[in-house]
Amino acid sequence: MIPFNRPHFTGRELEFIQEVFESGRTAGNFAFTRRCQAYFERRYGLGKALLTTSCTDALELAALACGIGPGDEVILASYGFVSTANAFALRGAGLVFADSGPDHPNMAVASIADRVTEATRAIVVTHYAGVAVDMDPVLALAEARGIQVIEDAAQGIEATYKGRPLGTLGHLGALSFHETKNIQCGEGGLLMINDGELAARAEIMWEKGTNRAAFFRGEVDKYTWVDLGSSFSPPEITAAVLWAQLVDLEAIQRRRMAVWNRYHAALAPLEAAGHASLPHVPAQCVHNGHIYYLVLDSLATRTRLTEHLKAKGVNAVFHYQSLHRSPYFAPRHLGGPLPNSDRYSDCLLRLPLWPDLGPADQDAIIGAVAGFFGA
Ligand SMILES: *Cc1c(COP(=O)(O)O)cnc(C)c1O
């Protein structure tokens, strides 16, 4: 069976973990954590980057740092991951789900604009498959009304919108280093902060509500409880594994993009013949090869194709059941139907994709997909 994903290792993970043991500092916020944070601050020109135990954790920190609470409304995509919603629901905010576009799983700007009210405090955009939401109109809308923009860039490392890295466009952005993402350390995440005031607040919250980070920098002579907070920083072993990935970031991305591009070229005839839609990348976006997907004409076709691929030894998977129709949220959903979100829930299928997927396996996958359509 060709698996859907296989985490890539660069071969330096154990060497760096060994360094952690030898340093005697195994908790969070020591050498490897700082190295990883400084790497992203430099590479993306960020004011502040905070390593977290997951992207889920980074989003929860973002919601806390923005001071989101009961009575506030947060606009987000229904076609998305549950963590993006939970982070704000945990703060007591009202969730207002927007619809995907007709030709992309990303949230449509018109659908966001339709949902803005006096109570809107934040817009949370998820850049699906490392393809940016059309950010300029979203940022303009938010700016005019003093709304915070938070980017769920879990899938967006190294991708850009008009040349700017995803996760650096809004007030806050979150990356994921889960084993299924482009760069992984098992479980891990990063909160990127582009606003000085928010950065200072988030750093305190990241340090369990204390000014311990300022103490480490010698800015205060003792540290104490100064705000709300929790435990967000991963242990140094996790940061060491992440560092082993970051030293090879560009090579990993090249290999991933080669696999993505090979799918895109080989499957183009299927789209031309009207069998399936392939990923659409707007000209202003540079994506990162995170997901290769097909959009089929119906749930029945997707189910049959998934079974056909399984029989041929290929594990293809779908994801994201519309959050507004989920068992938890459906009774709370006050908006109307979101047909595009439901369509991607039913009709989108992801093909296996990882940096070490070899040409023979990829040809087998492509052949199995083409065979299903008699192509
Ligand atoms: C993976 C993912 C998350 C959650 O990331 P974790 O690091 O597993 O918490 C959130 N949002 C999106 C869009 C994701 O793909």
The ligand as a Gaussian input file, in Angstrom:
#p B3LYP/6-31G(d) Opt

LIG

0 1
 C       -2.808000      20.868000      10.672000
 C       -3.737000      22.028000      10.755000
 C       -4.045000      22.635000      11.973000
 C       -3.605000      22.091000      13.300000
 O       -2.244000      21.960000      13.411000
 P       -1.640000      21.147000      14.657000
 O       -0.193000      21.528000      14.633000
 O       -1.873000      19.689000      14.372000
 O       -2.337000      21.590000      15.882000
 C       -4.841000      23.773000      11.963000
 N       -5.327000      24.267000      10.821000
 C       -5.071000      23.703000       9.632000
 C       -5.602000      24.327000       8.397000
 C       -4.280000      22.548000       9.561000
 O       -4.031000      21.998000       8.375000

